[in-house]
Amino acid sequence: MSTTEWLQSLAPSPEWLLLFIALISLFESLALVGLVVPGVILITAAASLAGHHDLSIALVLLCAFLGAVIGDGLSFWLGQAQRQRIPSLWPFRQHPEWLTRGTLFFQRYGVLSVLIGRFVGPVRPIVPMIAGMMHMRTSLFLWSNFGSALLWAPAYLLPGYLLGKTWQQLLDMPPGSKGWLILLASSVLALALIFSLLRHQLAREGWVYRQLAYSARASRWQRWLWNTLRSPRPSGEFPLASLVLLFISLPVLSGWTLWVLEQQGPLPMDLSLQNLINGLVGPVMIQVAVWMAEAGDTLGVIVLIMPWVAWLLFRHQYAALLHLIGGLGGIALANTLFKHLAGRVRPDIPDYLAGSFSYPSAHTSTAVVLYGLAAAFVAETLPSRHRALAYWGAIIICVPMALSRLIIGVHWFSDLIGGALLGLVTCALVRISYHGFATRPLSKPPWITLSLITVALLVARIFWLPPV
């Protein structure tokens, strides 16, 4: 018996594996227990086994969801019932700073703390218990608990599940393919880190921004330029980050587009990466990619923005609303013009894309504009030290959204790069304009309510409406 066969013989039956996934999710969310259980490692291993044995992804996610909901629910009940005794219990008796950290997190984010706390390692198993101790309303906690579990289950299980489905293909990759895969992953990570670092330095609290603001006093024309582009809001922030983004992304987009047009077909890089993707994908990855395609098409974008548009109208945030709609309309027009200019044929042309060209990827550019602008607007409502989280969230969404186009075979990799660059140019132009028109800061929206409505509408769009 080979080592692989021996390891497979040790795997539990499908019924037991589903039970283990539910229990791991429960214990990982349970107060006290979750502090010592290596939940991420265990859930990834269990999800990989489930993927390798072709268990239903719906059942796997359902078990994880139920376990997470029950675990947080028990923690909340414990906080309500034993709020006086908890500080004297182990391990809080030896580590009172854990309770202090969880309490500060709950006080800072309120209801949102239950939603995002599940994803923050140091406070994950404590926040629900703190919510119970702090007299949070049960109805609010239930909504937050269900919403966070709906997001947590796929975020934590799908990577392991896909690894289990594709690990054999990863071992059998053709020579040279691993280098392309490593280069692709390293490039994405490096660009994300550079973007995050530059965004901090070019924001109002960054060293580069302060130095440029000081040097702008040196001459009359510099003061005029600085004051002209500075926001009319009380903060008076200069759109330095957006200008730098425009000055970098616009020439790179122009050069990249000219290079693509000169090739008269796919680049060698496109062919190599497409062969690599074709060797890795399976039915589950294709299905997930199809869902992402439907979430990023016209109907998907409409349902994504509907709750937020309604809230912006209700709060009279007309500058943000008009710039969001203008950005999405502008990127739609730009995609149409660029596609007809390039006239590039897709790798595969399904019926619903008949007559549509490949360059640039409209899904990628639209995702960059939608989630990039959303991250910028969200960042305005956050303390400066937490703003990077909004941009990282946008990156985490946009990268798989773009790669899904390779998985279903309707774009070349160079199309994704062109789409991302076009989206960044559009984001920069919209943000520069927004700085000049916005006269008052954005209000904090009801995150949980709007997020749950958005998820419900998106699920309805994916499963009940045809692709557009």
Secondary structure, DSSP 8 states (H G I E B T S, - for coil): --HHHHHHHHS--HHHHHHHHHHHHHHHHSTTGGGTS-HHHHHHHHHHHHHHTT--HHHHHHHHHHHHHHHHHHHHHHHHHTTTTGGGSTTTTT-HHHHHHHHHHHHHHTTHHHHHHTT-GGGTTTHHHHHHHTT--HHHHHHHHHHHHHHHHHHHHHHHHHHHHHHHHHHT--TTHHHHHHHHHHHHHHHHHHHHHHHHHHSTTSHHHHHHHHHGGGSHHHHHHHHHHS-SSTT----HHHHHHHHHHHHHHHHHHHHHHHHTS--HHHHHHHHHHHHH--HHHHHHHHHHHHHTSHHHHHHHHHHHHHHHHHTT-HHHHHHHHHHHHHHHHHHHHHHHHH----SS--GGGTT---SS-HHHHHHHHHHHHHHHHHHHTS-GGGHHHHHHHHHHHHHHHHHHHHHTTSS-HHHHHHHHHHHHHHHHHHHHHHHHH--S------HHHHHHHHHHHHHHHHHHS---
